[in-house]
Amino acid sequence: MQTPPDIPPEESLIEYPCNFVIKVMGAAIPEFREKVFNIAGRHDPRFNESRVTERYSKTQKYLSLSLTIYAQNREQLDAIYTELTACELTQWVL
């Protein structure tokens, strides 16, 4: 995975702390949802399932999760993106 470029805080478009939505897609199996929720909880102690919206693909084969994370800094977001991307059940992360 390519490392994101270092962006000085004054040039960042994100003002921390803030609520930040991360979209994750994977196979529509219970293990995918559980794994993503565990990863989110490790990086955001405030995370809970009420801050997630779900959407299935037309064929019901894939599940897209939109997680609202309480982002405190860039390092936290980078860490959660890295772990979600490395997850074997994840197809993509936005």
C-alpha positions as a LaTeX table, in Angstrom:
\begin{tabular}{lrrr}
\hline
Residue & $x$ (\AA) & $y$ (\AA) & $z$ (\AA) \\
\hline
Met1 & 0.00 & 0.00 & 0.00 \\
Gln2 & 1.28 & 3.44 & $-0.88$ \\
Thr3 & 1.93 & 5.81 & 2.02 \\
Pro4 & $-0.12$ & 9.03 & 1.83 \\
Pro5 & 1.93 & 12.18 & 1.35 \\
Asp6 & 2.69 & 14.23 & 4.44 \\
Ile7 & 0.36 & 17.20 & 4.46 \\
Pro8 & 1.22 & 20.03 & 6.85 \\
Pro9 & $-1.65$ & 20.68 & 9.33 \\
Glu10 & $-2.22$ & 24.16 & 7.92 \\
Glu11 & $-2.85$ & 22.67 & 4.45 \\
Ser12 & $-5.19$ & 19.89 & 5.56 \\
Leu13 & $-8.82$ & 20.15 & 4.47 \\
Ile14 & $-9.87$ & 18.33 & 7.63 \\
Glu15 & $-10.19$ & 20.19 & 10.90 \\
Tyr16 & $-9.67$ & 17.88 & 13.87 \\
Pro17 & $-11.39$ & 16.68 & 15.91 \\
Cys18 & $-14.38$ & 15.88 & 13.71 \\
Asn19 & $-16.83$ & 13.21 & 12.65 \\
Phe20 & $-15.45$ & 11.46 & 9.58 \\
Val21 & $-17.18$ & 8.88 & 7.37 \\
Ile22 & $-15.22$ & 5.87 & 6.13 \\
Lys23 & $-16.80$ & 3.52 & 3.57 \\
Val24 & $-15.77$ & $-0.12$ & 3.60 \\
Met25 & $-16.96$ & $-2.85$ & 1.23 \\
Gly26 & $-16.65$ & $-6.60$ & 1.50 \\
Ala27 & $-18.52$ & $-9.87$ & 1.18 \\
Ala28 & $-21.97$ & $-9.88$ & 2.80 \\
Ile29 & $-21.01$ & $-12.31$ & 5.57 \\
Pro30 & $-21.35$ & $-11.80$ & 9.34 \\
Glu31 & $-17.57$ & $-12.05$ & 9.82 \\
Phe32 & $-16.99$ & $-9.00$ & 7.60 \\
Arg33 & $-19.24$ & $-6.75$ & 9.68 \\
Glu34 & $-17.78$ & $-8.07$ & 12.95 \\
Lys35 & $-14.18$ & $-7.61$ & 11.80 \\
Val36 & $-14.80$ & $-4.03$ & 10.58 \\
Phe37 & $-16.59$ & $-3.08$ & 13.81 \\
Asn38 & $-13.70$ & $-4.47$ & 15.88 \\
Ile39 & $-11.15$ & $-2.50$ & 13.86 \\
Ala40 & $-13.19$ & 0.71 & 14.16 \\
Gly41 & $-13.57$ & 0.23 & 17.91 \\
Arg42 & $-9.81$ & $-0.19$ & 18.39 \\
His43 & $-9.15$ & 3.17 & 16.75 \\
Asp44 & $-12.17$ & 5.11 & 18.05 \\
Pro45 & $-13.31$ & 4.40 & 21.62 \\
Arg46 & $-16.54$ & 6.31 & 20.88 \\
Phe47 & $-17.45$ & 4.08 & 17.95 \\
Asn48 & $-20.70$ & 2.12 & 18.15 \\
Glu49 & $-22.99$ & 0.36 & 15.70 \\
Ser50 & $-25.55$ & 3.17 & 15.75 \\
Arg51 & $-23.03$ & 5.23 & 13.75 \\
Val52 & $-23.06$ & 2.80 & 10.81 \\
Thr53 & $-25.24$ & 2.64 & 7.72 \\
Glu54 & $-25.35$ & $-0.51$ & 5.60 \\
Arg55 & $-26.16$ & $-1.09$ & 1.98 \\
Tyr56 & $-26.20$ & $-4.39$ & 0.13 \\
Ser57 & $-25.33$ & $-4.82$ & $-3.53$ \\
Lys58 & $-28.14$ & $-5.67$ & $-5.95$ \\
Thr59 & $-27.19$ & $-9.33$ & $-5.80$ \\
Gln60 & $-26.84$ & $-9.26$ & $-1.98$ \\
Lys61 & $-23.29$ & $-10.62$ & $-2.46$ \\
Tyr62 & $-21.51$ & $-7.53$ & $-1.11$ \\
Leu63 & $-22.07$ & $-5.22$ & 1.84 \\
Ser64 & $-21.03$ & $-1.58$ & 2.02 \\
Leu65 & $-20.61$ & $-0.08$ & 5.49 \\
Ser66 & $-20.42$ & 3.66 & 6.12 \\
Leu67 & $-18.76$ & 4.18 & 9.49 \\
Thr68 & $-18.82$ & 7.53 & 11.25 \\
Ile69 & $-15.58$ & 7.80 & 13.19 \\
Tyr70 & $-14.67$ & 10.52 & 15.68 \\
Ala71 & $-11.34$ & 11.51 & 14.14 \\
Gln72 & $-8.93$ & 13.18 & 16.51 \\
Asn73 & $-5.92$ & 13.50 & 14.17 \\
Arg74 & $-4.39$ & 12.40 & 10.88 \\
Glu75 & $-2.40$ & 9.61 & 12.48 \\
Gln76 & $-5.60$ & 8.01 & 13.80 \\
Leu77 & $-7.23$ & 8.11 & 10.34 \\
Asp78 & $-4.10$ & 6.72 & 8.68 \\
Ala79 & $-4.00$ & 3.85 & 11.19 \\
Ile80 & $-7.63$ & 2.86 & 10.70 \\
Tyr81 & $-7.35$ & 3.06 & 6.90 \\
Thr82 & $-4.20$ & 0.92 & 7.01 \\
Glu83 & $-5.81$ & $-1.75$ & 9.18 \\
Leu84 & $-9.07$ & $-1.81$ & 7.21 \\
Thr85 & $-7.18$ & $-2.07$ & 3.92 \\
Ala86 & $-5.03$ & $-4.92$ & 5.26 \\
Cys87 & $-8.09$ & $-6.89$ & 6.42 \\
Glu88 & $-8.48$ & $-10.03$ & 4.31 \\
Leu89 & $-12.29$ & $-9.61$ & 4.21 \\
Thr90 & $-12.19$ & $-6.07$ & 2.84 \\
Gln91 & $-12.60$ & $-5.41$ & $-0.89$ \\
Trp92 & $-12.03$ & $-1.64$ & $-0.73$ \\
Val93 & $-11.94$ & 1.33 & 1.65 \\
Leu94 & $-12.81$ & 4.95 & 0.85 \\
\hline
\end{tabular}
